[in-house]
Amino acid sequence: MNVTKFSEAASLLDMLPEDTKDILLEDDDDMVNSPAHYNFAGVECIDAIRAATGEEGFSFYLQGNIMKYLWRFKYKNGVEDLRKAQWYLNVLIEDQDDT
């Protein structure tokens, strides 16, 4: 990001009333089911990974993510990580039901 543009945007934000700033900065991103940072140009990252890895690779990818989130939940994001593990498990179950 261009530092000049960022500082310009920050100074414009500072001029807004607090209630307006709160609305603009409100984070209603669903960090478990559809985080905005995993979608680019209308393509979900999970779909790109499935296409790139093939069905067997995708299954291993899902299993690895389930393990990762279960492994770290006590030390990082708590219940949010359990929900992420559950999300990947649900995708794995649906994927296996389709085969």
Backbone as a chain_set.jsonl record, in Angstrom:
{"seq": "MNVTKFSEAASLLDMLPEDTKDILLEDDDDMVNSPAHYNFAGVECIDAIRAATGEEGFSFYLQGNIMKYLWRFKYKNGVEDLRKAQWYLNVLIEDQDDT", "coords": {"N": [[0.846, -1.181, 0.0], [0.501, 2.199, -0.745], [2.213, 4.534, 1.131], [1.694, 7.261, 1.334], [-0.948, 7.448, 0.37], [-2.192, 5.863, 2.301], [-1.784, 7.397, 4.643], [-3.199, 9.651, 3.938], [-5.791, 8.606, 3.79], [-6.106, 7.823, 6.446], [-6.036, 10.303, 7.744], [-8.341, 11.462, 6.717], [-10.23, 9.747, 7.785], [-9.941, 10.361, 10.478], [-11.234, 12.79, 10.608], [-13.92, 12.253, 10.627], [-17.077, 11.916, 12.41], [-17.27, 10.095, 15.535], [-19.282, 8.023, 15.699], [-19.796, 7.511, 13.03], [-17.285, 6.634, 12.173], [-17.164, 4.263, 13.65], [-19.125, 2.71, 12.37], [-18.04, 2.461, 9.797], [-15.693, 1.082, 10.335], [-16.549, -1.248, 11.397], [-16.391, -4.693, 11.921], [-17.782, -7.118, 10.307], [-17.09, -9.464, 9.239], [-17.194, -12.882, 8.645], [-15.229, -14.916, 10.232], [-14.985, -17.633, 10.237], [-16.706, -19.095, 8.425], [-16.677, -17.694, 5.96], [-14.328, -15.867, 5.43], [-13.417, -12.66, 4.298], [-10.859, -12.199, 3.291], [-10.151, -14.52, 2.011], [-11.215, -14.585, -0.482], [-10.905, -13.726, -3.778], [-11.473, -11.774, -6.513], [-13.948, -12.973, -6.85], [-13.41, -15.656, -6.547], [-13.209, -18.296, -4.376], [-10.703, -19.185, -2.09], [-10.566, -21.832, -1.127], [-11.792, -23.266, -3.177], [-9.997, -22.889, -5.261], [-7.802, -24.227, -4.2], [-8.791, -26.843, -4.114], [-9.057, -27.338, -6.875], [-6.382, -27.16, -7.636], [-5.076, -29.197, -6.223], [-6.323, -31.623, -6.673], [-8.595, -34.403, -6.033], [-7.667, -36.322, -4.066], [-5.434, -34.999, -2.936], [-6.747, -32.745, -1.99], [-8.338, -33.821, 0.02], [-6.342, -34.6, 1.839], [-5.335, -32.068, 2.427], [-7.559, -30.915, 3.748], [-7.69, -32.616, 6.007], [-5.251, -32.003, 7.213], [-5.665, -29.319, 7.93], [-7.764, -29.586, 9.752], [-6.445, -30.963, 11.793], [-4.485, -29.022, 12.436], [-6.015, -26.83, 13.474], [-7.28, -28.052, 15.666], [-5.049, -28.685, 17.149], [-3.967, -26.213, 17.928], [-5.955, -24.729, 19.247], [-6.216, -24.25, 22.056], [-4.174, -22.514, 22.544], [-4.24, -20.351, 20.875], [-6.703, -19.166, 19.296], [-8.908, -20.187, 20.629], [-12.293, -21.09, 20.877], [-12.976, -20.183, 18.341], [-11.029, -21.378, 16.692], [-11.774, -24.051, 17.06], [-14.222, -24.0, 15.769], [-13.332, -23.503, 13.186], [-11.928, -25.871, 12.694], [-14.094, -27.594, 12.764], [-15.487, -26.621, 10.548], [-13.761, -27.349, 8.427], [-13.878, -30.109, 8.803], [-16.581, -30.587, 8.229], [-16.593, -29.933, 5.493], [-14.895, -31.959, 4.574], [-16.431, -34.225, 5.201], [-18.696, -33.784, 3.566], [-17.392, -33.867, 1.105], [-16.487, -36.534, 1.063], [-18.92, -37.858, 1.121], [-19.805, -37.337, -1.406], [-18.278, -38.959, -2.981]], "CA": [[0.0, 0.0, 0.0], [1.22, 3.457, -0.824], [2.206, 5.18, 2.446], [1.035, 8.558, 1.207], [-2.388, 7.198, 0.272], [-2.652, 5.376, 3.592], [-1.843, 8.506, 5.595], [-4.316, 10.502, 3.518], [-7.023, 7.936, 4.203], [-6.172, 7.88, 7.909], [-6.385, 11.659, 8.175], [-9.755, 11.646, 6.381], [-10.983, 8.989, 8.773], [-9.883, 11.105, 11.736], [-12.138, 13.944, 10.547], [-15.305, 11.796, 10.728], [-17.615, 11.737, 13.766], [-16.969, 8.768, 16.093], [-20.283, 7.015, 15.353], [-19.595, 7.186, 11.617], [-16.069, 5.814, 12.129], [-17.496, 2.939, 14.164], [-19.859, 1.992, 11.329], [-17.108, 2.165, 8.709], [-14.657, 0.147, 10.776], [-17.191, -2.421, 11.962], [-15.924, -5.926, 11.294], [-18.81, -8.145, 10.293], [-16.521, -10.556, 8.476], [-17.331, -14.179, 9.293], [-13.87, -15.455, 10.198], [-15.011, -19.088, 10.167], [-17.362, -19.628, 7.237], [-16.364, -17.003, 4.708], [-13.523, -14.665, 5.646], [-13.27, -11.899, 3.053], [-9.496, -12.267, 2.765], [-9.979, -15.76, 1.255], [-11.947, -14.467, -1.73], [-10.294, -12.748, -4.676], [-12.12, -11.718, -7.833], [-15.074, -13.899, -6.857], [-12.951, -17.044, -6.423], [-12.87, -18.681, -3.013], [-9.412, -19.861, -1.99], [-10.777, -23.27, -0.954], [-12.095, -23.829, -4.492], [-8.74, -22.893, -6.017], [-6.977, -25.304, -3.632], [-9.366, -28.115, -4.598], [-8.703, -27.479, -8.286], [-4.928, -27.317, -7.782], [-4.545, -30.382, -5.551], [-7.041, -32.842, -7.033], [-9.448, -34.895, -4.942], [-6.896, -36.938, -2.975], [-4.669, -33.932, -2.297], [-7.683, -31.879, -1.277], [-8.699, -34.539, 1.242], [-5.208, -34.47, 2.765], [-5.309, -30.661, 2.833], [-8.615, -30.737, 4.754], [-7.283, -33.321, 7.219], [-4.176, -31.228, 7.829], [-6.227, -28.128, 8.564], [-8.501, -30.03, 10.935], [-5.429, -31.236, 12.813], [-3.855, -27.751, 12.832], [-6.89, -26.037, 14.336], [-7.447, -28.766, 16.933], [-3.766, -28.629, 17.841], [-3.623, -24.898, 18.457], [-7.074, -23.957, 19.774], [-6.002, -23.829, 23.449], [-3.085, -21.552, 22.644], [-4.356, -19.215, 19.96], [-8.009, -18.504, 19.119], [-9.96, -20.848, 21.398], [-13.47, -21.651, 20.222], [-12.935, -19.86, 16.905], [-10.254, -22.428, 16.035], [-12.598, -25.262, 17.046], [-15.207, -23.817, 14.695], [-12.619, -23.67, 11.912], [-11.708, -27.316, 12.547], [-15.403, -28.162, 12.443], [-15.804, -26.226, 9.178], [-12.99, -28.221, 7.545], [-14.419, -31.457, 8.941], [-17.834, -30.619, 7.47], [-16.237, -29.976, 4.069], [-14.357, -33.29, 4.333], [-17.561, -35.152, 5.212], [-19.456, -33.572, 2.324], [-16.545, -34.322, 0.004], [-16.475, -37.982, 1.073], [-20.276, -38.301, 0.773], [-19.966, -37.195, -2.857], [-17.463, -39.934, -3.73]], "C": [[0.885, 1.234, 0.0], [1.09, 4.196, 0.503], [1.484, 6.509, 2.391], [-0.474, 8.373, 1.168], [-2.952, 6.724, 1.606], [-2.778, 6.52, 4.585], [-2.957, 9.481, 5.238], [-5.64, 9.899, 3.971], [-7.188, 8.003, 5.712], [-6.567, 9.267, 8.383], [-7.836, 11.974, 7.834], [-10.639, 10.933, 7.396], [-11.031, 9.725, 10.104], [-10.868, 12.275, 11.76], [-13.603, 13.547, 10.71], [-15.761, 11.756, 12.182], [-17.4, 10.298, 14.234], [-17.98, 7.712, 15.675], [-20.173, 6.599, 13.888], [-18.359, 6.317, 11.456], [-16.365, 4.39, 12.582], [-18.21, 2.097, 13.112], [-18.909, 1.566, 10.213], [-16.099, 1.091, 9.085], [-15.221, -1.145, 11.353], [-16.763, -3.659, 11.19], [-17.017, -6.974, 11.382], [-18.395, -9.331, 9.428], [-16.666, -11.849, 9.274], [-15.995, -14.909, 9.164], [-13.831, -16.982, 10.128], [-15.539, -19.561, 8.818], [-16.983, -18.959, 5.926], [-15.561, -15.731, 4.957], [-13.235, -13.966, 4.322], [-11.873, -12.031, 2.457], [-9.198, -13.588, 2.04], [-10.78, -15.76, -0.039], [-11.293, -13.382, -2.563], [-10.963, -12.875, -6.033], [-13.24, -12.744, -7.944], [-14.686, -15.362, -6.752], [-12.578, -17.293, -4.971], [-11.565, -19.47, -3.031], [-9.588, -21.378, -1.897], [-11.075, -23.952, -2.285], [-10.846, -23.902, -5.361], [-7.829, -24.01, -5.514], [-7.482, -26.663, -4.108], [-8.95, -28.36, -6.051], [-7.212, -27.772, -8.459], [-4.412, -28.644, -7.235], [-5.186, -31.689, -5.998], [-7.777, -33.393, -5.817], [-8.667, -35.495, -3.776], [-6.09, -35.877, -2.214], [-5.551, -33.013, -1.483], [-8.114, -32.523, 0.039], [-7.589, -34.435, 2.283], [-5.091, -33.038, 3.292], [-6.343, -30.412, 3.939], [-8.221, -31.391, 6.074], [-6.186, -32.568, 7.958], [-4.696, -29.99, 8.536], [-7.041, -28.472, 9.799], [-7.52, -30.244, 12.09], [-4.806, -29.942, 13.338], [-4.737, -26.984, 13.814], [-7.179, -26.729, 15.663], [-6.192, -28.659, 17.787], [-3.582, -27.306, 18.567], [-4.731, -24.184, 19.229], [-6.861, -23.47, 21.206], [-5.024, -22.672, 23.561], [-3.268, -20.317, 21.772], [-5.744, -18.59, 19.993], [-9.171, -19.209, 19.793], [-11.068, -21.429, 20.534], [-13.498, -21.33, 18.723], [-12.144, -20.919, 16.137], [-11.014, -23.753, 16.012], [-13.654, -25.174, 15.952], [-14.561, -23.975, 13.322], [-12.347, -25.149, 11.662], [-13.007, -28.002, 12.145], [-15.793, -27.851, 10.996], [-15.074, -27.138, 8.194], [-13.481, -29.664, 7.62], [-15.724, -31.588, 8.161], [-17.572, -30.679, 5.969], [-15.717, -31.368, 3.712], [-15.486, -34.324, 4.28], [-18.383, -35.021, 3.938], [-18.687, -34.105, 1.122], [-16.558, -35.854, -0.08], [-17.848, -38.559, 0.74], [-20.496, -38.277, -0.734], [-19.189, -38.229, -3.656], [-18.047, -41.315, -3.705]], "O": [[1.906, 1.279, 0.686], [-0.024, 4.46, 0.955], [0.738, 6.848, 3.31], [-1.2, 9.078, 1.868], [-4.046, 7.123, 2.003], [-3.777, 6.607, 5.299], [-3.584, 10.067, 6.12], [-6.508, 10.608, 4.479], [-8.295, 8.217, 6.205], [-7.351, 9.4, 9.323], [-8.5, 12.686, 8.588], [-11.671, 11.458, 7.813], [-12.058, 9.711, 10.783], [-11.289, 12.702, 12.835], [-14.451, 14.416, 10.912], [-14.944, 11.584, 13.086], [-17.354, 9.382, 13.412], [-17.584, 6.6, 15.325], [-20.435, 5.444, 13.553], [-18.377, 5.36, 10.682], [-15.886, 3.427, 11.984], [-17.933, 0.905, 12.976], [-18.975, 0.431, 9.741], [-15.7, 0.284, 8.246], [-14.468, -2.034, 11.751], [-16.771, -3.671, 9.959], [-17.166, -7.641, 12.406], [-19.233, -10.096, 8.95], [-16.3, -11.9, 10.448], [-15.676, -15.452, 8.107], [-12.757, -17.563, 9.977], [-14.881, -20.35, 8.14], [-16.973, -19.612, 4.883], [-16.061, -14.631, 4.722], [-12.854, -14.608, 3.343], [-11.72, -11.98, 1.237], [-8.101, -13.758, 1.508], [-11.002, -16.817, -0.63], [-11.143, -12.248, -2.108], [-11.008, -13.955, -6.621], [-13.457, -13.318, -9.011], [-15.551, -16.233, -6.857], [-11.74, -16.592, -4.404], [-11.358, -20.323, -3.895], [-8.837, -22.127, -2.523], [-10.659, -25.089, -2.504], [-10.657, -24.862, -6.108], [-7.156, -24.668, -6.309], [-6.687, -27.533, -4.465], [-8.541, -29.466, -6.406], [-6.828, -28.548, -9.335], [-3.413, -29.166, -7.73], [-4.645, -32.761, -5.727], [-7.599, -32.903, -4.701], [-8.972, -35.209, -2.619], [-6.074, -35.871, -0.983], [-5.159, -32.553, -0.411], [-8.24, -31.84, 1.056], [-7.855, -34.209, 3.463], [-4.785, -32.826, 4.465], [-6.037, -29.774, 4.946], [-8.393, -30.798, 7.139], [-6.192, -32.503, 9.187], [-4.224, -29.647, 9.619], [-7.015, -27.737, 10.786], [-7.736, -29.772, 13.207], [-4.621, -29.784, 14.545], [-4.266, -26.539, 14.861], [-7.311, -26.058, 16.687], [-6.273, -28.555, 19.011], [-3.094, -27.279, 19.697], [-4.479, -23.131, 19.815], [-7.292, -22.365, 21.537], [-5.034, -21.935, 24.546], [-2.531, -19.341, 21.915], [-5.94, -17.574, 20.66], [-10.323, -18.853, 19.546], [-10.812, -22.166, 19.582], [-13.993, -22.129, 17.929], [-12.548, -21.316, 15.044], [-10.908, -24.504, 15.042], [-13.946, -26.166, 15.285], [-15.172, -24.519, 12.402], [-12.515, -25.629, 10.541], [-13.014, -28.885, 11.287], [-16.356, -28.697, 10.302], [-15.674, -27.643, 7.246], [-13.497, -30.366, 6.609], [-15.947, -32.602, 7.499], [-18.26, -31.404, 5.25], [-16.063, -31.902, 2.658], [-15.491, -35.196, 3.412], [-18.725, -36.02, 3.305], [-19.267, -34.721, 0.228], [-16.631, -36.411, -1.176], [-17.938, -39.631, 0.141], [-21.26, -39.074, -1.277], [-19.4, -38.374, -4.86], [-17.477, -42.237, -4.288]]}, "num_chains": 1, "name": "protein.A"}
